[in-house]
Amino acid sequence: MAIADGRLVRNSVEHVQRPREVQKPRDTWTGDKVRAFLTEASGDRLHTAWRLSPYGLRRIEVTALRWDGYDR
């Protein structure tokens, strides 16, 4: 997109070859594991941050939230 927009003249990674290593499948939590985690985290002082983490927010996104931006 940057090339098409004229911001870059060429793609700097165009000739780089990706390693052929096989990526491991990601270990994701089941619904039961998420519920157990949230139950355990409910007593923590940062329980609101822990509650937002399973929604895919990164740590910086969770910590940058402001109360006036939180929609219940």
Steps between C-alpha positions, in 0.01 A plus 500: 500500500784738579649439156164556332455822702845621394641495853762237410680451170553125544417212731807444716408140589408392149809280456518360853415133528298383796646219710354161424447407862166352587295709736346322795124521531394749763374367827168673561284479807166325503193678631534312828860617543401862433219479754735345759756774435242777538362344817849482651586854386180649643667546839805678359528879518554505122196286432367746240820474296497120528137499390586694182802288406311201349336736249824529304613836635872541540643605837564854382143528373358382832720731706431801277123479547334776697189456710308757295571288189371179656152416375311253717 
